[in-house]
Amino acid sequence: MKLEDDDRPKKKIAHEIGADLSLISVEELRERVALLQEEIARLEADMTKKQASKSAADAFFKR
């Protein structure tokens, strides 16, 4: 039996930039901050990795 698209559980959006925060509890705000901090750390780690690759390539090609 195949599930239709409407039958699939919807993924909850953890946080939308610029969303109205007035109805969100303090605990949920803390959870969102933690989630965003984890995402920032992930993005910074990827930037560091990409910068290292770029630096290695620049050194190899003596830019």
TIGU-542766 format. One line per field, with one value per residue (C-alpha): x, y, z. Coordinates in nm, 4 decimals. Layout:
px: c(X  ...)
py: c(Y  ...)
pz: c(Z  ...)
This chain:
px: c(0.0000  0.1436  0.1067  -0.0226  0.1684  -0.1123  -0.0848  0.2814  0.3673  0.4630  0.8095  0.7781  0.9622  1.1938  1.2439  1.1721  1.3868  1.1754  0.8827  0.6521  0.7872  0.5057  0.3226  0.6316  0.7149  1.0482  1.1329  1.0650  1.2726  1.5604  1.5214  1.5269  1.8365  2.0137  1.9123  2.0382  2.3656  2.4208  2.3519  2.5930  2.8642  2.7976  2.8185  3.1391  3.2998  3.2147  3.3532  3.6778  3.7015  3.6372  3.8849  4.1518  4.0838  4.1015  4.4254  4.5772  4.4741  4.6091  4.9414  4.9576  4.8935  5.1034  4.8414)
py: c(0.0000  0.3358  0.6406  0.9509  1.2760  1.4089  1.1039  1.1575  1.3343  1.6952  1.7942  2.0502  2.3716  2.4313  2.7985  3.0433  3.3561  3.6621  3.4614  3.6158  3.5117  3.6503  3.3174  3.1029  2.9886  3.0615  2.6897  2.6694  2.9830  2.8144  2.5064  2.7202  2.9076  2.5762  2.4469  2.7629  2.7525  2.3947  2.5014  2.7963  2.5600  2.3239  2.6106  2.7468  2.4006  2.3661  2.7138  2.6204  2.2974  2.4771  2.7536  2.4918  2.3262  2.6609  2.7499  2.4145  2.4673  2.8235  2.7002  2.4206  2.6595  2.9367  3.2066)
pz: c(0.0000  -0.1055  0.1148  -0.0526  -0.0002  0.2217  0.4509  0.5293  0.8538  0.8013  0.9207  1.1988  1.1232  1.4166  1.3506  1.0746  1.0585  1.1327  1.2732  1.5333  1.8733  2.0872  2.1269  2.1888  2.5412  2.7072  2.6962  2.3233  2.2687  2.4562  2.2350  1.9218  2.0409  2.1068  1.7637  1.5953  1.7921  1.6733  1.3154  1.3461  1.4737  1.1812  0.9305  1.0858  1.0788  0.7097  0.6358  0.8133  0.6134  0.2839  0.3680  0.4425  0.1063  -0.0704  0.1092  0.0102  -0.3517  -0.3506  -0.2098  -0.4681  -0.7564  -0.5890  -0.6086)
